[in-house]
Amino acid sequence: MEIKRHELKYYINYIDYMYLSSILSNLFNKDRYEEKIDGYHVRSIYFDNKSDNNYYQKLSGIENRKKYRIRIYNLRSDAVRLEIKNKDNNIISKETIFINRDDVKAITSGEYECLLKYDNRVARKIYSEFKKDYYKPVVMIDFIRCAYYYDFYDLRITFDKQLKKNEINIYDIFKKNLTMDAVLNSNKIILEIKYNNILPIWIKNLLQISRFERCAISKYTLSRFIEG
């Protein structure tokens, strides 16, 4: 499965988040993962190679780059995503394969051969890259997401809050009550606008995005600490 989209990212404060959410809730549909009124839980394990190339490429502003991650929603084990997130200038694409719970443990332990049983292009691609460049899990990230979508424009708007990380106990992605360290303060919300071709003017005006500064935000980079 591969999805290509444009992504715009902004930092907003909590008051702006509450205001925009109240507007969107009357016009847009809520995301299918949303089991609670205030959002759903997202957890990811990010991988990088022995030289931390993905991390340093982002810091250097390289336009064509990628990240590898395992992602789950609401700590569920029935829909585990193994993903490559590619950035090609202003286009974001995701290549995804669903894997089972047991294979999460194998992959995070460096046993990548389990990927070959899926007979899938994305699985083979990740297997090749992980074996060639010695990829390993480097950080686990948690956040709460409130998401809205508008089918006619295939538009998705998300608000990510309570961004936290764990760089030590990063192997048990399904563990509840895991100790996490805050990455952003509670008043800082990440607004993301995801669309395919054109973002309509009325959507821009509705969100008042001219008030906000567009930022190249990477939750992965924000959550890593590398000395030197």
N, C-alpha and C positions, 0 to 999 in steps of 0.2 A: 504494500500500500504506500503510495506517495502522494503528498499534497504540497502544492506550491502556492505561496501567498505573499502579499506585501504585509509588512508589520511596521506600525508606528508605536513608539514607546515614549511615555512621559511620566515624570514624577508629579503627583498631586498630593494635596493634604487631605486629612480625614473629612473635613467639612465639605470640600469639593466632591469627594467620593460619595458622601451621603446625598448630596444634592443631585449629582448625575445619576446615581442609582435610582432615586425616586422618579426621575424623568423616564429613564429607560424601562423601568418596571411596568410602565403604563403603555409602552409602545412595542417592546421587544419581548421575545420568549426567553425564559430562563434556561440555562444549560441543563442537559439531561443528567449530569452527575450531581446536580444540586439537591441534596437530601434535606438540608437545613435552610432556613430562610436567610441566614447570614453567610452562606457560601459552603464550599466543600474543600476537603483536605487533599493536597497534592504532595506526594513525596517522590523524590528522584535520587538515584545514585548516578553521579557523573564519573566518567572514566577519562584518564589522560595517559599519555605514553611516558616513557622513562625520562624524557626531556621536558615534559609539560608543554608540549608544542601548542595544544589547543588554548591553553591559558595565555601563553606569551603572544600568540597570533592575535588574540583579541586585544591585548594591551597595546600591541603595535599598530592596530587599526587595519590589519589586512582584510580586504573586502571579501575574498573567497576563502572561506574556512568552514570547519565542521566541528560538531560536538557529538559525543556518544553518551547515551544515558539509558537507564532502566527507570520506568515511571509507573506508579500506581495511583489510584484514586480511592480515597476513604479507606485506605489500608486493606483493600480487597485483593484477593489473590487469584480471582477468576478472570482477570483481564489485564495481565502484566504486559506492558509495552517495552520492547527493546527498540531504541530509535537512533537514527542518525539525523541530526538537525544541521542542514547545510545552509550557508549564507553565500549567495552569489550576487554581489553588489546590493541591490535593494530587494532582491527576491529571496524569500525564505522557503525552503522545502524540507519536508519531513519524510523519511523513509522508515516505515514501521513494520515490525513483525510482533505478533503476540506469542509469548512463551509461557511455559508452565512454571509453577512455583519452585519445583525441585531444580530446574535449570538456572534459576536466579542464584541459588547457592553455589552451583558449579561455576558459573561465569564469574561471580565475584571472588571466587577462590582461584581463578586463573585457569580453570578447566574448560576450554572453549569448544572442545570436540562435540559437545552436546548440540551445538548449533547446526552441525552437518545433517542431523537427522530430519531437520525441517524441510530439506529440499526446496529452499526458498532463496531468491536472489539477494535479498537484504541480509539474511542470515549468513550466506556465504561471503558476502562483502565484509561484514563485521568480523567474521572469523578470520579472514585473510588479513585485515588491518590489525586486529588484536594480536595475532600470532607474529606478524612481521615487526610491529613496533612495541611489543611488550606492554600493552595497555593494562591498566589496573584501576580499581575504584579509588577515588581520591577524596570525595566529599559527598555527604548525604544532605539534601536540602528539603525543607518543609515550608509550605506556605498555605494560606487560605485563599481560595479564588471565588470571586463572584463573577458570573459570566452571563452574557446576554447575546442572542443571535437574531438576525433578521434574514429570513430565508430568501426574500426577493433579490437582495444584493449579495447573498452568501457572505454576509458580514458578521463578524464576531467581535464583541467588545468585552474585555476582561479587566477586573480589578484584583490585583494580587497584594495581599497584606500579611503581616506577621511572618515575614521571611526569617527563617532560622536555619542553622547549619549544625552538622556534627562531622568533624574530620577524624574522629577516633573510632567510634563504634559504627562503622559505615557498612557493615555486611548484612545485618538483619533488617531488611527493609520493611518487614511486616510487624516489627515489634511496637507495641503500644507503650505510651508513657516514656518514650526515649528522651533522655536529656539533650536539649538543643540550646545553642547559643544564638541570641538575637543578632541579626545582620543589619536590619534597619529599625529605626525607632517606630513606635506605634502610630505616629502621625504621618508617616511616609508611605504612600500607596503607589503602586506601579500600575498605570493605565496602559493597556495595549489595545490597539485597533488593528484588526486583521481582515484583509479584504483581497479579492482576486484581481480586479482590473482597475476600477475607478471608485474613489470614495466620493459619494455625492455631496454637493455643497450643503444641502440641508442637514446632513449628518454632521459635517464639520461645525456648522452653526449651532446645532443642538448640543454638541459636546463642548462648544466654546474652546476648541483646542488652540486657537490663536492666543489664549491667555497663558498657555503652558509652554514650557521649553522642552522641545523634543530632545531626547537623550538616547545614546547607544547603551542601553541597560542590558547587562548580562548577569542573571542571578548566579550563574556558575562562577564568574570572575569575582563578583562581590563576595562570594562565600569562601574563596580560597585565601590562604595566607601563606605566602612563600617568601622566606627571607632572602635578602640579597638583591 
